[in-house]
Amino acid sequence: MKRLLLLTTLALLPLFVSAADDPGYTLRLKDHRYQPSVLHIPANTRIRLEVINQDASPEEFESSDFPAEKIVMPNSRMSLFIGPFKPGRYGFYGDFHQPTAQGSLIVE
């Protein structure tokens, strides 16, 4: 039994190390606007993106340029992994407040 646990732990270790190595970036939602509205990230790198919703209503982080769709509840936070991206500009938005909750990733 101990050997099985050890083998399982060793098999999963690269997943934990990989997640820990991913750089982290933070977006805040306040008054249904992303802050910052433009986020610069490195090319060819997977990142951990934390979205902090400081509003009293939920928001759905979403993009038509890359696969992402996740709800962040009021006064809470969520994280997701995105990328790696080629250099360029990638838009994202808050699906529940599209007129104001707009932003871009600048990948360099």
N, CA, C and O atoms as CSV, one atom per row, in Angstrom:
chain,resi,resn,atom,element,x,y,z
A,1,MET,N,N,0.823,-1.202,0.000
A,1,MET,CA,C,0.000,0.000,0.000
A,1,MET,C,C,0.865,1.263,0.000
A,1,MET,O,O,0.566,2.216,-0.719
A,2,LYS,N,N,1.930,1.275,0.799
A,2,LYS,CA,C,2.814,2.436,0.831
A,2,LYS,C,C,3.485,2.643,-0.522
A,2,LYS,O,O,3.689,3.773,-0.966
A,3,ARG,N,N,3.824,1.528,-1.166
A,3,ARG,CA,C,4.474,1.632,-2.475
A,3,ARG,C,C,3.510,2.236,-3.503
A,3,ARG,O,O,3.920,3.061,-4.320
A,4,LEU,N,N,2.257,1.839,-3.471
A,4,LEU,CA,C,1.257,2.387,-4.384
A,4,LEU,C,C,1.090,3.890,-4.157
A,4,LEU,O,O,1.008,4.660,-5.114
A,5,LEU,N,N,1.041,4.298,-2.905
A,5,LEU,CA,C,0.925,5.719,-2.584
A,5,LEU,C,C,2.144,6.494,-3.083
A,5,LEU,O,O,2.000,7.589,-3.628
A,6,LEU,N,N,3.327,5.942,-2.904
A,6,LEU,CA,C,4.551,6.582,-3.366
A,6,LEU,C,C,4.555,6.709,-4.884
A,6,LEU,O,O,4.891,7.768,-5.415
A,7,LEU,N,N,4.188,5.647,-5.584
A,7,LEU,CA,C,4.157,5.685,-7.044
A,7,LEU,C,C,3.132,6.696,-7.556
A,7,LEU,O,O,3.393,7.408,-8.526
A,8,THR,N,N,1.976,6.759,-6.912
A,8,THR,CA,C,0.953,7.723,-7.292
A,8,THR,C,C,1.447,9.143,-7.082
A,8,THR,O,O,1.254,10.001,-7.943
A,9,THR,N,N,2.080,9.397,-5.951
A,9,THR,CA,C,2.616,10.721,-5.648
A,9,THR,C,C,3.682,11.125,-6.659
A,9,THR,O,O,3.693,12.263,-7.128
A,10,LEU,N,N,4.569,10.209,-6.995
A,10,LEU,CA,C,5.618,10.507,-7.968
A,10,LEU,C,C,5.038,10.764,-9.352
A,10,LEU,O,O,5.543,11.608,-10.092
A,11,ALA,N,N,3.984,10.043,-9.704
A,11,ALA,CA,C,3.356,10.240,-11.014
A,11,ALA,C,C,2.683,11.609,-11.113
A,11,ALA,O,O,2.666,12.209,-12.187
A,12,LEU,N,N,2.129,12.107,-10.010
A,12,LEU,CA,C,1.429,13.389,-10.017
A,12,LEU,C,C,2.353,14.579,-9.792
A,12,LEU,O,O,1.958,15.713,-10.062
A,13,LEU,N,N,3.550,14.360,-9.316
A,13,LEU,CA,C,4.477,15.435,-8.990
A,13,LEU,C,C,4.717,16.409,-10.147
A,13,LEU,O,O,4.729,17.617,-9.910
A,14,PRO,N,N,4.909,15.942,-11.385
A,14,PRO,CA,C,5.112,16.915,-12.468
A,14,PRO,C,C,3.948,17.880,-12.647
A,14,PRO,O,O,4.154,19.022,-13.057
A,15,LEU,N,N,2.745,17.447,-12.350
A,15,LEU,CA,C,1.588,18.346,-12.463
A,15,LEU,C,C,1.679,19.480,-11.452
A,15,LEU,O,O,1.383,20.629,-11.780
A,16,PHE,N,N,2.086,19.168,-10.226
A,16,PHE,CA,C,2.210,20.194,-9.201
A,16,PHE,C,C,3.371,21.126,-9.494
A,16,PHE,O,O,3.248,22.337,-9.310
A,17,VAL,N,N,4.483,20.595,-9.939
A,17,VAL,CA,C,5.648,21.411,-10.262
A,17,VAL,C,C,5.326,22.316,-11.441
A,17,VAL,O,O,5.678,23.496,-11.430
A,18,SER,N,N,4.660,21.776,-12.460
A,18,SER,CA,C,4.303,22.558,-13.629
A,18,SER,C,C,3.388,23.722,-13.257
A,18,SER,O,O,3.606,24.847,-13.705
A,19,ALA,N,N,2.371,23.463,-12.445
A,19,ALA,CA,C,1.451,24.525,-12.040
A,19,ALA,C,C,2.174,25.593,-11.223
A,19,ALA,O,O,1.866,26.777,-11.353
A,20,ALA,N,N,3.116,25.197,-10.397
A,20,ALA,CA,C,3.845,26.154,-9.565
A,20,ALA,C,C,4.780,27.023,-10.404
A,20,ALA,O,O,5.092,28.149,-10.018
A,21,ASP,N,N,5.228,26.506,-11.549
A,21,ASP,CA,C,6.151,27.242,-12.399
A,21,ASP,C,C,5.462,28.255,-13.302
A,21,ASP,O,O,6.124,29.140,-13.844
A,22,ASP,N,N,4.161,28.149,-13.475
A,22,ASP,CA,C,3.432,29.054,-14.349
A,22,ASP,C,C,3.354,30.445,-13.710
A,22,ASP,O,O,2.947,30.573,-12.556
A,23,PRO,N,N,3.748,31.501,-14.466
A,23,PRO,CA,C,3.656,32.842,-13.897
A,23,PRO,C,C,2.203,33.242,-13.647
A,23,PRO,O,O,1.304,32.802,-14.364
A,24,GLY,N,N,1.978,34.063,-12.647
A,24,GLY,CA,C,0.629,34.477,-12.289
A,24,GLY,C,C,0.387,35.948,-12.568
A,24,GLY,O,O,1.277,36.781,-12.396
A,25,TYR,N,N,-0.829,36.258,-12.999
A,25,TYR,CA,C,-1.256,37.622,-13.281
A,25,TYR,C,C,-2.638,37.813,-12.671
A,25,TYR,O,O,-3.393,36.852,-12.522
A,26,THR,N,N,-2.968,39.046,-12.322
A,26,THR,CA,C,-4.229,39.328,-11.646
A,26,THR,C,C,-5.009,40.400,-12.395
A,26,THR,O,O,-4.459,41.419,-12.812
A,27,LEU,N,N,-6.306,40.145,-12.556
A,27,LEU,CA,C,-7.263,41.128,-13.053
A,27,LEU,C,C,-8.272,41.383,-11.956
A,27,LEU,O,O,-8.685,40.451,-11.266
A,28,ARG,N,N,-8.672,42.618,-11.785
A,28,ARG,CA,C,-9.726,42.960,-10.826
A,28,ARG,C,C,-10.929,43.493,-11.594
A,28,ARG,O,O,-10.787,44.218,-12.579
A,29,LEU,N,N,-12.094,43.125,-11.130
A,29,LEU,CA,C,-13.343,43.682,-11.643
A,29,LEU,C,C,-13.881,44.650,-10.610
A,29,LEU,O,O,-14.138,44.271,-9.468
A,30,LYS,N,N,-14.049,45.890,-11.009
A,30,LYS,CA,C,-14.617,46.896,-10.123
A,30,LYS,C,C,-15.481,47.813,-10.977
A,30,LYS,O,O,-15.031,48.323,-12.003
A,31,ASP,N,N,-16.711,48.018,-10.555
A,31,ASP,CA,C,-17.674,48.808,-11.334
A,31,ASP,C,C,-17.840,48.236,-12.740
A,31,ASP,O,O,-18.010,48.977,-13.708
A,32,HIS,N,N,-17.789,46.912,-12.837
A,32,HIS,CA,C,-17.969,46.171,-14.099
A,32,HIS,C,C,-16.921,46.542,-15.146
A,32,HIS,O,O,-17.202,46.574,-16.344
A,33,ARG,N,N,-15.710,46.820,-14.669
A,33,ARG,CA,C,-14.584,47.116,-15.556
A,33,ARG,C,C,-13.375,46.320,-15.083
A,33,ARG,O,O,-13.136,46.184,-13.883
A,34,TYR,N,N,-12.616,45.796,-16.045
A,34,TYR,CA,C,-11.380,45.081,-15.708
A,34,TYR,C,C,-10.271,46.084,-15.439
A,34,TYR,O,O,-10.113,47.068,-16.161
A,35,GLN,N,N,-9.508,45.817,-14.389
A,35,GLN,CA,C,-8.364,46.641,-14.029
A,35,GLN,C,C,-7.160,45.731,-13.842
A,35,GLN,O,O,-7.196,44.901,-12.933
A,36,PRO,N,N,-6.117,45.822,-14.618
A,36,PRO,CA,C,-5.990,46.726,-15.747
A,36,PRO,C,C,-6.816,46.222,-16.931
A,36,PRO,O,O,-7.140,45.037,-17.007
A,37,SER,N,N,-7.146,47.107,-17.833
A,37,SER,CA,C,-7.907,46.702,-19.010
A,37,SER,C,C,-6.990,46.098,-20.075
A,37,SER,O,O,-7.451,45.395,-20.974
A,38,VAL,N,N,-5.693,46.377,-19.967
A,38,VAL,CA,C,-4.696,45.779,-20.857
A,38,VAL,C,C,-3.651,45.104,-19.981
A,38,VAL,O,O,-3.067,45.722,-19.090
A,39,LEU,N,N,-3.430,43.829,-20.252
A,39,LEU,CA,C,-2.488,43.041,-19.463
A,39,LEU,C,C,-1.409,42.511,-20.397
A,39,LEU,O,O,-1.719,41.844,-21.385
A,40,HIS,N,N,-0.141,42.799,-20.097
A,40,HIS,CA,C,0.993,42.328,-20.904
A,40,HIS,C,C,1.494,41.011,-20.322
A,40,HIS,O,O,1.793,40.914,-19.132
A,41,ILE,N,N,1.581,39.994,-21.190
A,41,ILE,CA,C,2.048,38.679,-20.755
A,41,ILE,C,C,3.091,38.165,-21.747
A,41,ILE,O,O,3.131,38.623,-22.889
A,42,PRO,N,N,3.937,37.216,-21.323
A,42,PRO,CA,C,4.964,36.693,-22.228
A,42,PRO,C,C,4.388,35.710,-23.249
A,42,PRO,O,O,3.437,34.981,-22.968
A,43,ALA,N,N,4.987,35.711,-24.433
A,43,ALA,CA,C,4.591,34.770,-25.486
A,43,ALA,C,C,5.063,33.363,-25.134
A,43,ALA,O,O,6.022,33.179,-24.385
A,44,ASN,N,N,4.378,32.397,-25.681
A,44,ASN,CA,C,4.759,30.982,-25.579
A,44,ASN,C,C,4.873,30.489,-24.140
A,44,ASN,O,O,5.688,29.616,-23.839
A,45,THR,N,N,4.060,31.047,-23.260
A,45,THR,CA,C,4.094,30.694,-21.843
A,45,THR,C,C,2.674,30.518,-21.325
A,45,THR,O,O,1.822,31.382,-21.533
A,46,ARG,N,N,2.422,29.416,-20.661
A,46,ARG,CA,C,1.131,29.228,-20.007
A,46,ARG,C,C,1.147,30.059,-18.729
A,46,ARG,O,O,2.144,30.079,-18.007
A,47,ILE,N,N,0.033,30.747,-18.451
A,47,ILE,CA,C,-0.026,31.584,-17.252
A,47,ILE,C,C,-1.233,31.210,-16.397
A,47,ILE,O,O,-2.216,30.641,-16.873
A,48,ARG,N,N,-1.118,31.550,-15.133
A,48,ARG,CA,C,-2.256,31.448,-14.213
A,48,ARG,C,C,-2.831,32.843,-14.083
A,48,ARG,O,O,-2.139,33.785,-13.699
A,49,LEU,N,N,-4.112,32.962,-14.410
A,49,LEU,CA,C,-4.794,34.245,-14.347
A,49,LEU,C,C,-5.779,34.204,-13.191
A,49,LEU,O,O,-6.664,33.349,-13.148
A,50,GLU,N,N,-5.621,35.134,-12.255
A,50,GLU,CA,C,-6.553,35.251,-11.135
A,50,GLU,C,C,-7.461,36.448,-11.419
A,50,GLU,O,O,-6.988,37.544,-11.720
A,51,VAL,N,N,-8.763,36.221,-11.320
A,51,VAL,CA,C,-9.745,37.279,-11.518
A,51,VAL,C,C,-10.435,37.523,-10.180
A,51,VAL,O,O,-11.033,36.614,-9.604
A,52,ILE,N,N,-10.347,38.748,-9.698
A,52,ILE,CA,C,-10.953,39.134,-8.422
A,52,ILE,C,C,-12.148,40.028,-8.718
A,52,ILE,O,O,-11.997,41.112,-9.282
A,53,ASN,N,N,-13.318,39.576,-8.341
A,53,ASN,CA,C,-14.544,40.335,-8.575
A,53,ASN,C,C,-14.875,41.135,-7.325
A,53,ASN,O,O,-15.260,40.562,-6.305
A,54,GLN,N,N,-14.730,42.454,-7.395
A,54,GLN,CA,C,-15.032,43.328,-6.270
A,54,GLN,C,C,-16.435,43.917,-6.362
A,54,GLN,O,O,-16.819,44.759,-5.550
A,55,ASP,N,N,-17.196,43.468,-7.356
A,55,ASP,CA,C,-18.565,43.946,-7.529
A,55,ASP,C,C,-19.545,43.079,-6.745
A,55,ASP,O,O,-19.204,41.989,-6.288
A,56,ALA,N,N,-20.766,43.584,-6.600
A,56,ALA,CA,C,-21.814,42.881,-5.851
A,56,ALA,C,C,-22.626,41.929,-6.729
A,56,ALA,O,O,-23.616,41.358,-6.273
A,57,SER,N,N,-22.209,41.757,-7.991
A,57,SER,CA,C,-22.907,40.836,-8.885
A,57,SER,C,C,-21.888,39.911,-9.555
A,57,SER,O,O,-20.715,40.268,-9.664
A,58,PRO,N,N,-22.316,38.732,-10.004
A,58,PRO,CA,C,-21.377,37.811,-10.649
A,58,PRO,C,C,-20.962,38.321,-12.022
A,58,PRO,O,O,-21.622,39.178,-12.610
A,59,GLU,N,N,-19.871,37.786,-12.514
A,59,GLU,CA,C,-19.399,38.081,-13.860
A,59,GLU,C,C,-18.852,36.793,-14.467
A,59,GLU,O,O,-18.388,35.904,-13.754
A,60,GLU,N,N,-18.913,36.710,-15.778
A,60,GLU,CA,C,-18.356,35.549,-16.482
A,60,GLU,C,C,-17.193,36.018,-17.334
A,60,GLU,O,O,-17.379,36.742,-18.312
A,61,PHE,N,N,-15.980,35.598,-16.954
A,61,PHE,CA,C,-14.789,35.903,-17.747
A,61,PHE,C,C,-14.856,35.052,-19.000
A,61,PHE,O,O,-15.009,33.833,-18.920
A,62,GLU,N,N,-14.744,35.689,-20.161
A,62,GLU,CA,C,-14.894,34.957,-21.415
A,62,GLU,C,C,-14.063,35.610,-22.500
A,62,GLU,O,O,-13.717,36.788,-22.412
A,63,SER,N,N,-13.744,34.823,-23.539
A,63,SER,CA,C,-13.017,35.339,-24.691
A,63,SER,C,C,-13.479,34.628,-25.950
A,63,SER,O,O,-13.793,33.438,-25.935
A,64,SER,N,N,-13.513,35.373,-27.024
A,64,SER,CA,C,-13.765,34.778,-28.347
A,64,SER,C,C,-12.447,34.454,-29.036
A,64,SER,O,O,-12.438,33.774,-30.062
A,65,ASP,N,N,-11.319,34.938,-28.479
A,65,ASP,CA,C,-10.007,34.746,-29.086
A,65,ASP,C,C,-9.238,33.554,-28.536
A,65,ASP,O,O,-8.302,33.079,-29.179
A,66,PHE,N,N,-9.608,33.066,-27.372
A,66,PHE,CA,C,-8.946,31.906,-26.766
A,66,PHE,C,C,-9.962,31.192,-25.875
A,66,PHE,O,O,-10.928,31.805,-25.421
A,67,PRO,N,N,-9.745,29.897,-25.623
A,67,PRO,CA,C,-10.725,29.152,-24.829
A,67,PRO,C,C,-10.708,29.553,-23.351
A,67,PRO,O,O,-9.775,29.221,-22.620
A,68,ALA,N,N,-11.733,30.259,-22.929
A,68,ALA,CA,C,-11.883,30.650,-21.529
A,68,ALA,C,C,-13.336,31.029,-21.302
A,68,ALA,O,O,-13.917,31.803,-22.062
A,69,GLU,N,N,-13.901,30.485,-20.267
A,69,GLU,CA,C,-15.273,30.811,-19.895
A,69,GLU,C,C,-15.470,30.331,-18.463
A,69,GLU,O,O,-15.625,29.138,-18.203
A,70,LYS,N,N,-15.460,31.285,-17.548
A,70,LYS,CA,C,-15.554,30.912,-16.138
A,70,LYS,C,C,-16.247,32.020,-15.354
A,70,LYS,O,O,-15.951,33.202,-15.531
A,71,ILE,N,N,-17.165,31.623,-14.493
A,71,ILE,CA,C,-17.903,32.588,-13.673
A,71,ILE,C,C,-17.122,32.877,-12.402
A,71,ILE,O,O,-16.564,31.980,-11.770
A,72,VAL,N,N,-17.099,34.168,-12.044
A,72,VAL,CA,C,-16.528,34.588,-10.765
A,72,VAL,C,C,-17.667,35.249,-9.988
A,72,VAL,O,O,-18.277,36.216,-10.442
A,73,MET,N,N,-17.925,34.710,-8.836
A,73,MET,CA,C,-19.043,35.159,-8.017
A,73,MET,C,C,-18.745,36.532,-7.403
A,73,MET,O,O,-17.594,36.970,-7.390
A,74,PRO,N,N,-19.789,37.213,-6.893
A,74,PRO,CA,C,-19.579,38.531,-6.288
A,74,PRO,C,C,-18.604,38.478,-5.111
A,74,PRO,O,O,-18.619,37.537,-4.317
A,75,ASN,N,N,-17.774,39.487,-5.015
A,75,ASN,CA,C,-16.821,39.616,-3.903
A,75,ASN,C,C,-16.035,38.334,-3.659
A,75,ASN,O,O,-15.861,37.904,-2.519
A,76,SER,N,N,-15.563,37.730,-4.745
A,76,SER,CA,C,-14.752,36.519,-4.631
A,76,SER,C,C,-13.728,36.502,-5.759
A,76,SER,O,O,-13.607,37.461,-6.521
A,77,ARG,N,N,-13.004,35.410,-5.852
A,77,ARG,CA,C,-11.948,35.291,-6.857
A,77,ARG,C,C,-11.955,33.897,-7.443
A,77,ARG,O,O,-12.482,32.959,-6.844
A,78,MET,N,N,-11.370,33.769,-8.613
A,78,MET,CA,C,-11.181,32.476,-9.251
A,78,MET,C,C,-9.897,32.539,-10.056
A,78,MET,O,O,-9.427,33.614,-10.428
A,79,SER,N,N,-9.341,31.368,-10.318
A,79,SER,CA,C,-8.119,31.279,-11.116
A,79,SER,C,C,-8.352,30.319,-12.270
A,79,SER,O,O,-9.125,29.367,-12.169
A,80,LEU,N,N,-7.664,30.596,-13.367
A,80,LEU,CA,C,-7.672,29.682,-14.496
A,80,LEU,C,C,-6.332,29.770,-15.194
A,80,LEU,O,O,-5.616,30.764,-15.076
A,81,PHE,N,N,-6.003,28.715,-15.922
A,81,PHE,CA,C,-4.761,28.669,-16.688
A,81,PHE,C,C,-5.103,28.909,-18.143
A,81,PHE,O,O,-6.028,28.303,-18.684
A,82,ILE,N,N,-4.341,29.809,-18.782
A,82,ILE,CA,C,-4.542,30.105,-20.194
A,82,ILE,C,C,-3.189,30.113,-20.896
A,82,ILE,O,O,-2.143,30.259,-20.262
A,83,GLY,N,N,-3.231,29.954,-22.219
A,83,GLY,CA,C,-2.013,29.964,-23.011
A,83,GLY,C,C,-1.444,28.576,-23.167
A,83,GLY,O,O,-2.048,27.598,-22.726
A,84,PRO,N,N,-0.301,28.484,-23.784
A,84,PRO,CA,C,0.569,29.553,-24.296
A,84,PRO,C,C,-0.009,30.201,-25.553
A,84,PRO,O,O,-0.746,29.579,-26.318
A,85,PHE,N,N,0.350,31.471,-25.739
A,85,PHE,CA,C,-0.121,32.255,-26.875
A,85,PHE,C,C,1.047,32.671,-27.752
A,85,PHE,O,O,2.169,32.853,-27.280
A,86,LYS,N,N,0.761,32.817,-29.031
A,86,LYS,CA,C,1.719,33.450,-29.949
A,86,LYS,C,C,1.626,34.963,-29.731
A,86,LYS,O,O,0.611,35.444,-29.226
A,87,PRO,N,N,2.665,35.720,-30.101
A,87,PRO,CA,C,2.594,37.170,-29.946
A,87,PRO,C,C,1.368,37.739,-30.670
A,87,PRO,O,O,0.999,37.294,-31.757
A,88,GLY,N,N,0.756,38.731,-30.033
A,88,GLY,CA,C,-0.417,39.365,-30.612
A,88,GLY,C,C,-1.311,39.957,-29.550
A,88,GLY,O,O,-0.926,40.076,-28.387
A,89,ARG,N,N,-2.510,40.328,-29.962
A,89,ARG,CA,C,-3.499,40.929,-29.064
A,89,ARG,C,C,-4.699,39.997,-29.008
A,89,ARG,O,O,-5.204,39.556,-30.041
A,90,TYR,N,N,-5.153,39.698,-27.791
A,90,TYR,CA,C,-6.269,38.786,-27.556
A,90,TYR,C,C,-7.274,39.480,-26.643
A,90,TYR,O,O,-6.923,39.940,-25.557
A,91,GLY,N,N,-8.510,39.551,-27.085
A,91,GLY,CA,C,-9.534,40.222,-26.294
A,91,GLY,C,C,-10.208,39.290,-25.304
A,91,GLY,O,O,-10.261,38.075,-25.500
A,92,PHE,N,N,-10.724,39.887,-24.234
A,92,PHE,CA,C,-11.559,39.168,-23.276
A,92,PHE,C,C,-12.636,40.133,-22.800
A,92,PHE,O,O,-12.514,41.345,-22.978
A,93,TYR,N,N,-13.682,39.598,-22.198
A,93,TYR,CA,C,-14.788,40.436,-21.756
A,93,TYR,C,C,-15.551,39.757,-20.635
A,93,TYR,O,O,-15.414,38.556,-20.399
A,94,GLY,N,N,-16.349,40.546,-19.958
A,94,GLY,CA,C,-17.276,40.029,-18.970
A,94,GLY,C,C,-18.613,39.831,-19.661
A,94,GLY,O,O,-19.242,40.802,-20.083
A,95,ASP,N,N,-19.047,38.609,-19.779
A,95,ASP,CA,C,-20.243,38.297,-20.560
A,95,ASP,C,C,-21.498,38.951,-20.000
A,95,ASP,O,O,-22.420,39.246,-20.761
A,96,PHE,N,N,-21.563,39.187,-18.688
A,96,PHE,CA,C,-22.771,39.747,-18.089
A,96,PHE,C,C,-22.829,41.275,-18.178
A,96,PHE,O,O,-23.890,41.872,-17.996
A,97,HIS,N,N,-21.680,41.902,-18.458
A,97,HIS,CA,C,-21.611,43.368,-18.555
A,97,HIS,C,C,-20.710,43.755,-19.731
A,97,HIS,O,O,-19.727,44.475,-19.558
A,98,GLN,N,N,-21.050,43.277,-20.906
A,98,GLN,CA,C,-20.185,43.461,-22.072
A,98,GLN,C,C,-19.897,44.912,-22.448
A,98,GLN,O,O,-18.789,45.190,-22.907
A,99,PRO,N,N,-20.827,45.854,-22.281
A,99,PRO,CA,C,-20.497,47.234,-22.672
A,99,PRO,C,C,-19.304,47.824,-21.906
A,99,PRO,O,O,-18.582,48.661,-22.448
A,100,THR,N,N,-19.092,47.401,-20.659
A,100,THR,CA,C,-18.016,48.004,-19.858
A,100,THR,C,C,-16.894,47.032,-19.523
A,100,THR,O,O,-15.742,47.452,-19.418
A,101,ALA,N,N,-17.187,45.765,-19.353
A,101,ALA,CA,C,-16.184,44.784,-18.923
A,101,ALA,C,C,-15.433,44.240,-20.137
A,101,ALA,O,O,-15.697,43.129,-20.596
A,102,GLN,N,N,-14.504,45.029,-20.646
A,102,GLN,CA,C,-13.713,44.690,-21.822
A,102,GLN,C,C,-12.240,44.792,-21.486
A,102,GLN,O,O,-11.834,45.637,-20.688
A,103,GLY,N,N,-11.435,43.927,-22.099
A,103,GLY,CA,C,-9.997,44.007,-21.886
A,103,GLY,C,C,-9.230,43.279,-22.966
A,103,GLY,O,O,-9.816,42.635,-23.837
A,104,SER,N,N,-7.902,43.387,-22.901
A,104,SER,CA,C,-7.021,42.758,-23.885
A,104,SER,C,C,-5.798,42.187,-23.214
A,104,SER,O,O,-5.303,42.714,-22.217
A,105,LEU,N,N,-5.322,41.103,-23.778
A,105,LEU,CA,C,-4.006,40.564,-23.444
A,105,LEU,C,C,-3.067,40.975,-24.565
A,105,LEU,O,O,-3.361,40.739,-25.737
A,106,ILE,N,N,-1.954,41.580,-24.226
A,106,ILE,CA,C,-0.911,41.886,-25.199
A,106,ILE,C,C,0.188,40.859,-24.948
A,106,ILE,O,O,0.831,40.864,-23.898
A,107,VAL,N,N,0.389,39.999,-25.906
A,107,VAL,CA,C,1.364,38.916,-25.764
A,107,VAL,C,C,2.621,39.316,-26.526
A,107,VAL,O,O,2.591,39.561,-27.732
A,108,GLU,N,N,3.745,39.374,-25.774
A,108,GLU,CA,C,5.020,39.846,-26.357
A,108,GLU,C,C,6.097,38.812,-26.146
A,108,GLU,O,O,7.238,39.016,-26.561
